[in-house]
Amino acid sequence: MTIVLGAIMRTALVTGGNAGIGYFIAEHLAAAGLEVVLGSRSAARGRAAAGAIRARVPGARVACVPLDLADLSSLTTSVAAVPADHLDVVVLNAGVLLADPIRRETAAGHELTFATNHLGHFALVALLWPRLAKARIVTQGSFTARSATLDLGDLQSTRSYDPKRAYERSKLAQLLFAFELARRLEAAGSGAAGLAVHPGGALDALTPSRPPVHVRTTAQALRAVPAGLVLQGKHAGARPAVHAALDPSVRNGQLWGPRFFGLRGRPRLERAKGPLADAETAARLWAASAELTGVDPGFVTAPA
């Protein structure tokens, strides 16, 4: 589904572009002719992903920057390392899903899943803003966000912690941020666009090999055949984000996901409903996120 662009070089930053769905988003964007910057917590994994993209995409221009979204104090340094005066696309893709039932905190005292998946991206957009005047800012959510509820009085899961629920809430927070950003951009008459996507059901076992980033054995592929009737690989899960980033028909505030039951297939436009359509909660989350991170994209005017 790669959309090939014209001769003008454009630049994209993909957080978590060193692995999983983020890697395939980066590979697709490189194949479309963009210069791609991989934001990666691990320098070694970033270099490996860049090498894998160059092996697949002749002439690909790929750079890596250190990016640890859980460490808010490091983000200014990460932003300074991005080798571009302006960005045309930012894909907020990086995330963690923890299995440990013990609640963990960042150095700043924030619950780790919420801090990495949402707060880090919120702060990153604020710090990058001078370079995003006409950018498409694509936020990667999750199908699981539809069934989540956000407790504004306990965003850090201090009263009750479950790793799966913390992940679902963090992905809902990301999507609410995307829609609130879109509303504020529209109110400000900005040339930038806030977009939301989700990958559906994406499994490693259905994902083609990209050594050394990902290696799938024949046995794994065969065992995954039945799941392929309903789900898809991470290479396919990347398609909604790539579509939102590149397709000229995409508009500010849209939500894109897989075509078939929201789980697999080519991208389709979806309607935000249920908790995703709660504009009041989104505005309150924005204010809470600004307080927790100490930065605020306040230059994006809020609706009256």
C-alpha positions as a Markdown table, in Angstrom:
| # | Residue | x | y | z |
|---|---|---|---|---|
| 1 | Met | 0.0 | 0.0 | 0.0 |
| 2 | Thr | 3.1 | 2.2 | -0.1 |
| 3 | Ile | 2.3 | 5.7 | -1.5 |
| 4 | Val | 5.3 | 7.0 | -3.4 |
| 5 | Leu | 5.9 | 10.7 | -3.1 |
| 6 | Gly | 7.5 | 13.2 | -5.5 |
| 7 | Ala | 11.1 | 14.3 | -5.6 |
| 8 | Ile | 10.9 | 16.8 | -2.7 |
| 9 | Met | 12.5 | 15.2 | 0.3 |
| 10 | Arg | 10.2 | 15.0 | 3.3 |
| 11 | Thr | 11.1 | 13.9 | 6.8 |
| 12 | Ala | 9.3 | 11.7 | 9.4 |
| 13 | Leu | 10.1 | 10.9 | 13.0 |
| 14 | Val | 8.8 | 7.5 | 14.2 |
| 15 | Thr | 9.0 | 6.8 | 17.9 |
| 16 | Gly | 9.7 | 3.2 | 18.6 |
| 17 | Gly | 10.8 | 2.8 | 15.0 |
| 18 | Asn | 13.4 | 0.2 | 15.9 |
| 19 | Ala | 11.0 | -2.7 | 16.4 |
| 20 | Gly | 7.5 | -4.1 | 15.9 |
| 21 | Ile | 4.9 | -2.0 | 14.1 |
| 22 | Gly | 7.1 | 1.0 | 14.4 |
| 23 | Tyr | 9.8 | -0.6 | 12.3 |
| 24 | Phe | 7.3 | -1.4 | 9.5 |
| 25 | Ile | 5.9 | 2.1 | 9.6 |
| 26 | Ala | 9.4 | 3.4 | 9.2 |
| 27 | Glu | 10.2 | 1.0 | 6.4 |
| 28 | His | 7.0 | 2.0 | 4.5 |
| 29 | Leu | 7.8 | 5.7 | 4.9 |
| 30 | Ala | 11.3 | 5.1 | 3.6 |
| 31 | Ala | 10.0 | 3.2 | 0.6 |
| 32 | Ala | 7.7 | 6.2 | -0.1 |
| 33 | Gly | 10.7 | 8.5 | -0.3 |
| 34 | Leu | 10.8 | 10.1 | 3.1 |
| 35 | Glu | 13.9 | 10.6 | 5.2 |
| 36 | Val | 13.1 | 8.7 | 8.3 |
| 37 | Val | 14.3 | 9.4 | 11.8 |
| 38 | Leu | 14.0 | 6.5 | 14.2 |
| 39 | Gly | 13.4 | 7.4 | 17.9 |
| 40 | Ser | 14.8 | 4.5 | 19.9 |
| 41 | Arg | 15.7 | 4.0 | 23.6 |
| 42 | Ser | 18.4 | 1.6 | 22.5 |
| 43 | Ala | 21.1 | 2.9 | 20.2 |
| 44 | Ala | 22.1 | -0.6 | 19.1 |
| 45 | Arg | 18.6 | -1.5 | 18.2 |
| 46 | Gly | 18.1 | 1.7 | 16.4 |
| 47 | Arg | 21.2 | 1.1 | 14.3 |
| 48 | Ala | 20.0 | -2.5 | 13.5 |
| 49 | Ala | 16.6 | -1.3 | 12.4 |
| 50 | Ala | 18.2 | 1.4 | 10.2 |
| 51 | Gly | 20.4 | -1.3 | 8.6 |
| 52 | Ala | 17.4 | -3.5 | 8.0 |
| 53 | Ile | 15.5 | -0.7 | 6.3 |
| 54 | Arg | 18.5 | 0.2 | 4.1 |
| 55 | Ala | 18.7 | -3.5 | 3.1 |
| 56 | Arg | 15.1 | -3.5 | 2.0 |
| 57 | Val | 14.8 | 0.0 | 0.5 |
| 58 | Pro | 17.7 | 0.9 | -1.8 |
| 59 | Gly | 18.8 | 4.5 | -1.3 |
| 60 | Ala | 16.8 | 4.8 | 2.0 |
| 61 | Arg | 17.8 | 7.8 | 4.1 |
| 62 | Val | 17.5 | 6.7 | 7.8 |
| 63 | Ala | 18.8 | 8.3 | 10.9 |
| 64 | Cys | 18.6 | 7.4 | 14.6 |
| 65 | Val | 18.1 | 9.5 | 17.7 |
| 66 | Pro | 18.1 | 8.4 | 21.4 |
| 67 | Leu | 14.6 | 8.6 | 22.8 |
| 68 | Asp | 13.4 | 7.4 | 26.2 |
| 69 | Leu | 9.8 | 8.6 | 26.6 |
| 70 | Ala | 9.8 | 7.5 | 30.2 |
| 71 | Asp | 12.5 | 10.0 | 31.1 |
| 72 | Leu | 11.0 | 13.4 | 30.6 |
| 73 | Ser | 14.2 | 15.1 | 31.6 |
| 74 | Ser | 16.0 | 13.6 | 28.5 |
| 75 | Leu | 13.5 | 14.7 | 25.9 |
| 76 | Thr | 15.0 | 18.2 | 25.3 |
| 77 | Thr | 18.3 | 16.5 | 24.4 |
| 78 | Ser | 16.5 | 14.0 | 22.1 |
| 79 | Val | 14.7 | 16.8 | 20.3 |
| 80 | Ala | 17.9 | 18.7 | 19.8 |
| 81 | Ala | 19.4 | 15.5 | 18.2 |
| 82 | Val | 16.6 | 15.3 | 15.5 |
| 83 | Pro | 18.5 | 16.2 | 12.3 |
| 84 | Ala | 15.8 | 18.3 | 10.6 |
| 85 | Asp | 14.7 | 21.9 | 10.9 |
| 86 | His | 11.1 | 20.8 | 10.3 |
| 87 | Leu | 9.2 | 17.5 | 10.3 |
| 88 | Asp | 6.4 | 16.6 | 7.8 |
| 89 | Val | 5.3 | 13.5 | 9.8 |
| 90 | Val | 5.5 | 12.5 | 13.4 |
| 91 | Val | 4.3 | 9.0 | 14.3 |
| 92 | Leu | 3.7 | 8.6 | 18.0 |
| 93 | Asn | 4.1 | 4.9 | 18.1 |
| 94 | Ala | 6.4 | 3.8 | 20.9 |
| 95 | Gly | 4.8 | 2.1 | 23.8 |
| 96 | Val | 5.2 | -0.6 | 26.5 |
| 97 | Leu | 2.8 | -3.3 | 27.7 |
| 98 | Leu | 4.1 | -4.7 | 31.0 |
| 99 | Ala | 3.4 | -8.1 | 32.4 |
| 100 | Asp | 4.7 | -7.4 | 35.9 |
| 101 | Pro | 1.8 | -7.1 | 38.3 |
| 102 | Ile | 3.9 | -4.8 | 40.5 |
| 103 | Arg | 3.4 | -1.1 | 39.8 |
| 104 | Arg | 6.5 | 0.6 | 38.5 |
| 105 | Glu | 7.4 | 4.3 | 38.4 |
| 106 | Thr | 9.7 | 6.5 | 36.4 |
| 107 | Ala | 12.4 | 8.7 | 37.9 |
| 108 | Ala | 9.8 | 11.5 | 38.0 |
| 109 | Gly | 7.4 | 9.4 | 40.0 |
| 110 | His | 4.9 | 8.6 | 37.1 |
| 111 | Glu | 3.4 | 5.2 | 36.6 |
| 112 | Leu | 5.6 | 3.7 | 33.9 |
| 113 | Thr | 3.0 | 2.6 | 31.3 |
| 114 | Phe | 1.1 | 5.9 | 31.4 |
| 115 | Ala | 4.3 | 7.9 | 31.4 |
| 116 | Thr | 5.8 | 6.1 | 28.4 |
| 117 | Asn | 2.8 | 5.7 | 26.2 |
| 118 | His | 1.1 | 9.0 | 26.9 |
| 119 | Leu | 3.0 | 11.6 | 28.9 |
| 120 | Gly | 6.2 | 11.2 | 27.0 |
| 121 | His | 4.5 | 11.7 | 23.7 |
| 122 | Phe | 2.6 | 14.7 | 25.0 |
| 123 | Ala | 5.8 | 16.3 | 26.1 |
| 124 | Leu | 7.6 | 15.4 | 22.9 |
| 125 | Val | 5.0 | 17.1 | 20.7 |
| 126 | Ala | 5.2 | 20.2 | 22.9 |
| 127 | Leu | 9.0 | 20.3 | 22.5 |
| 128 | Leu | 9.0 | 19.6 | 18.8 |
| 129 | Trp | 6.3 | 22.1 | 18.0 |
| 130 | Pro | 8.5 | 24.8 | 16.4 |
| 131 | Arg | 9.2 | 22.1 | 13.7 |
| 132 | Leu | 5.6 | 21.0 | 13.2 |
| 133 | Ala | 4.0 | 23.9 | 11.5 |
| 134 | Lys | 2.6 | 21.7 | 8.7 |
| 135 | Ala | 3.2 | 18.2 | 10.1 |
| 136 | Arg | 0.8 | 15.3 | 10.3 |
| 137 | Ile | 1.0 | 14.2 | 13.9 |
| 138 | Val | -0.2 | 10.5 | 13.9 |
| 139 | Thr | -1.0 | 8.9 | 17.3 |
| 140 | Gln | -0.9 | 5.1 | 17.5 |
| 141 | Gly | -3.8 | 3.9 | 19.7 |
| 142 | Ser | -5.1 | 0.4 | 20.2 |
| 143 | Phe | -8.3 | -1.5 | 19.6 |
| 144 | Thr | -8.4 | -2.1 | 23.4 |
| 145 | Ala | -8.9 | 1.6 | 24.1 |
| 146 | Arg | -12.6 | 1.2 | 23.1 |
| 147 | Ser | -13.4 | -0.7 | 26.2 |
| 148 | Ala | -11.3 | 1.3 | 28.6 |
| 149 | Thr | -12.4 | 4.1 | 31.0 |
| 150 | Leu | -10.1 | 6.9 | 32.1 |
| 151 | Asp | -10.2 | 7.8 | 35.8 |
| 152 | Leu | -9.0 | 11.4 | 35.8 |
| 153 | Gly | -8.7 | 11.2 | 39.6 |
| 154 | Asp | -6.3 | 8.3 | 39.3 |
| 155 | Leu | -4.3 | 8.6 | 36.1 |
| 156 | Gln | -1.3 | 7.1 | 37.7 |
| 157 | Ser | -3.1 | 3.9 | 38.9 |
| 158 | Thr | -2.1 | 4.5 | 42.5 |
| 159 | Arg | -5.3 | 3.2 | 44.0 |
| 160 | Ser | -5.6 | 0.1 | 41.9 |
| 161 | Tyr | -3.0 | -1.3 | 39.5 |
| 162 | Asp | -3.3 | -3.9 | 36.8 |
| 163 | Pro | -0.8 | -4.0 | 33.9 |
| 164 | Lys | -3.4 | -4.8 | 31.2 |
| 165 | Arg | -5.8 | -2.1 | 32.5 |
| 166 | Ala | -3.0 | 0.4 | 32.8 |
| 167 | Tyr | -2.1 | -0.3 | 29.1 |
| 168 | Glu | -5.7 | 0.1 | 27.9 |
| 169 | Arg | -6.0 | 3.4 | 29.8 |
| 170 | Ser | -2.8 | 4.7 | 28.4 |
| 171 | Lys | -3.9 | 3.9 | 24.8 |
| 172 | Leu | -7.2 | 5.6 | 25.5 |
| 173 | Ala | -5.3 | 8.6 | 26.8 |
| 174 | Gln | -3.2 | 8.7 | 23.6 |
| 175 | Leu | -6.3 | 8.7 | 21.4 |
| 176 | Leu | -8.0 | 11.4 | 23.5 |
| 177 | Phe | -4.9 | 13.5 | 23.1 |
| 178 | Ala | -4.9 | 13.0 | 19.3 |
| 179 | Phe | -8.5 | 14.2 | 19.1 |
| 180 | Glu | -8.0 | 17.1 | 21.5 |
| 181 | Leu | -4.9 | 18.1 | 19.5 |
| 182 | Ala | -7.0 | 18.1 | 16.3 |
| 183 | Arg | -9.6 | 20.3 | 17.8 |
| 184 | Arg | -7.1 | 22.8 | 19.0 |
| 185 | Leu | -5.3 | 22.8 | 15.7 |
| 186 | Glu | -8.5 | 23.5 | 13.9 |
| 187 | Ala | -9.5 | 26.3 | 16.3 |
| 188 | Ala | -6.0 | 27.9 | 15.8 |
| 189 | Gly | -6.2 | 27.6 | 12.0 |
| 190 | Ser | -3.0 | 25.6 | 12.0 |
| 191 | Gly | -1.6 | 23.9 | 9.0 |
| 192 | Ala | -0.7 | 20.9 | 11.1 |
| 193 | Ala | -3.0 | 17.9 | 11.5 |
| 194 | Gly | -3.7 | 15.6 | 14.5 |
| 195 | Leu | -4.7 | 12.1 | 13.5 |
| 196 | Ala | -5.5 | 8.9 | 15.3 |
| 197 | Val | -4.9 | 5.3 | 14.1 |
| 198 | His | -4.9 | 1.8 | 15.5 |
| 199 | Pro | -3.3 | -1.4 | 14.1 |
| 200 | Gly | -6.0 | -3.9 | 14.8 |
| 201 | Gly | -4.8 | -7.3 | 15.9 |
| 202 | Ala | -1.1 | -7.6 | 14.9 |
| 203 | Leu | 0.9 | -10.7 | 15.9 |
| 204 | Asp | 4.6 | -11.4 | 15.7 |
| 205 | Ala | 3.9 | -14.9 | 14.3 |
| 206 | Leu | 2.1 | -13.4 | 11.3 |
| 207 | Thr | 4.9 | -10.9 | 10.7 |
| 208 | Pro | 7.5 | -11.6 | 8.0 |
| 209 | Ser | 11.2 | -11.7 | 9.0 |
| 210 | Arg | 13.3 | -8.5 | 9.0 |
| 211 | Pro | 16.6 | -9.8 | 10.4 |
| 212 | Pro | 18.0 | -8.8 | 12.8 |
| 213 | Val | 15.0 | -6.8 | 13.9 |
| 214 | His | 12.6 | -9.7 | 13.7 |
| 215 | Val | 13.1 | -13.4 | 12.7 |
| 216 | Arg | 10.1 | -15.7 | 12.2 |
| 217 | Thr | 10.7 | -19.4 | 11.9 |
| 218 | Thr | 8.8 | -21.7 | 9.5 |
| 219 | Ala | 7.2 | -23.5 | 12.5 |
| 220 | Gln | 5.9 | -20.2 | 13.9 |
| 221 | Ala | 4.5 | -19.2 | 10.6 |
| 222 | Leu | 2.7 | -22.5 | 10.2 |
| 223 | Arg | 1.2 | -22.4 | 13.7 |
| 224 | Ala | -0.1 | -18.9 | 13.0 |
| 225 | Val | -2.1 | -19.8 | 9.9 |
| 226 | Pro | -5.5 | -20.2 | 11.6 |
| 227 | Ala | -5.0 | -16.8 | 13.4 |
| 228 | Gly | -4.4 | -15.2 | 10.0 |
| 229 | Leu | -8.1 | -15.6 | 9.2 |
| 230 | Val | -8.9 | -13.0 | 11.9 |
| 231 | Leu | -5.7 | -11.2 | 12.7 |
| 232 | Gln | -2.6 | -9.9 | 10.8 |
| 233 | Gly | 1.1 | -9.3 | 11.0 |
| 234 | Lys | 2.8 | -6.2 | 12.3 |
| 235 | His | 3.7 | -5.3 | 8.7 |
| 236 | Ala | 0.0 | -5.0 | 8.0 |
| 237 | Gly | -0.7 | -3.3 | 11.3 |
| 238 | Ala | 1.5 | -0.5 | 10.2 |
| 239 | Arg | -0.7 | 0.4 | 7.3 |
| 240 | Pro | -3.3 | 2.7 | 9.0 |
| 241 | Ala | -0.4 | 4.9 | 10.3 |
| 242 | Val | 1.3 | 5.0 | 6.9 |
| 243 | His | -2.0 | 5.9 | 5.3 |
| 244 | Ala | -2.7 | 8.7 | 7.8 |
| 245 | Ala | 0.8 | 10.0 | 7.3 |
| 246 | Leu | 0.8 | 10.1 | 3.5 |
| 247 | Asp | -2.5 | 9.9 | 1.8 |
| 248 | Pro | -3.6 | 13.3 | 0.5 |
| 249 | Ser | -7.3 | 12.6 | 1.2 |
| 250 | Val | -6.7 | 12.3 | 5.0 |
| 251 | Arg | -8.0 | 15.2 | 7.1 |
| 252 | Asn | -7.4 | 16.6 | 10.6 |
| 253 | Gly | -9.2 | 14.8 | 13.3 |
| 254 | Gln | -9.7 | 11.5 | 11.5 |
| 255 | Leu | -9.4 | 8.0 | 12.9 |
| 256 | Trp | -8.1 | 5.1 | 10.7 |
| 257 | Gly | -8.0 | 1.4 | 11.4 |
| 258 | Pro | -8.1 | -1.9 | 9.6 |
| 259 | Arg | -11.1 | -2.6 | 7.4 |
| 260 | Phe | -12.4 | -6.0 | 8.7 |
| 261 | Phe | -14.0 | -5.7 | 12.1 |
| 262 | Gly | -11.2 | -3.3 | 13.1 |
| 263 | Leu | -8.8 | -6.3 | 13.3 |
| 264 | Arg | -7.2 | -6.8 | 9.8 |
| 265 | Gly | -7.2 | -5.5 | 6.3 |
| 266 | Arg | -6.5 | -2.3 | 4.5 |
| 267 | Pro | -7.1 | 1.0 | 6.3 |
| 268 | Arg | -10.6 | 2.5 | 6.5 |
| 269 | Leu | -12.0 | 5.6 | 8.1 |
| 270 | Glu | -13.7 | 5.0 | 11.4 |
| 271 | Arg | -16.0 | 7.1 | 13.6 |
| 272 | Ala | -14.8 | 8.0 | 17.0 |
| 273 | Lys | -17.5 | 6.9 | 19.5 |
| 274 | Gly | -17.9 | 6.0 | 23.1 |
| 275 | Pro | -15.0 | 7.0 | 25.3 |
| 276 | Leu | -13.1 | 8.2 | 22.2 |
| 277 | Ala | -15.7 | 10.9 | 21.6 |
| 278 | Asp | -15.6 | 12.4 | 25.1 |
| 279 | Ala | -14.3 | 15.9 | 24.4 |
| 280 | Glu | -14.7 | 17.1 | 28.0 |
| 281 | Thr | -12.5 | 14.3 | 29.3 |
| 282 | Ala | -10.0 | 14.9 | 26.5 |
| 283 | Ala | -9.7 | 18.6 | 27.5 |
| 284 | Arg | -9.3 | 17.7 | 31.2 |
| 285 | Leu | -6.7 | 15.1 | 30.3 |
| 286 | Trp | -4.7 | 17.7 | 28.3 |
| 287 | Ala | -4.7 | 20.0 | 31.3 |
| 288 | Ala | -3.6 | 17.2 | 33.7 |
| 289 | Ser | -0.9 | 16.1 | 31.2 |
| 290 | Ala | 0.5 | 19.6 | 31.1 |
| 291 | Glu | 0.7 | 19.7 | 34.9 |
| 292 | Leu | 2.3 | 16.3 | 35.1 |
| 293 | Thr | 4.9 | 16.9 | 32.4 |
| 294 | Gly | 5.6 | 20.6 | 33.1 |
| 295 | Val | 5.2 | 21.5 | 29.4 |
| 296 | Asp | 2.2 | 22.5 | 27.6 |
| 297 | Pro | 1.5 | 22.9 | 23.8 |
| 298 | Gly | -0.3 | 26.1 | 25.0 |
| 299 | Phe | 0.5 | 27.8 | 21.7 |
| 300 | Val | -2.2 | 25.6 | 20.3 |
| 301 | Thr | -5.3 | 27.7 | 21.1 |
| 302 | Ala | -8.0 | 25.8 | 22.9 |
| 303 | Pro | -11.6 | 26.1 | 21.5 |
| 304 | Ala | -13.7 | 28.9 | 23.1 |
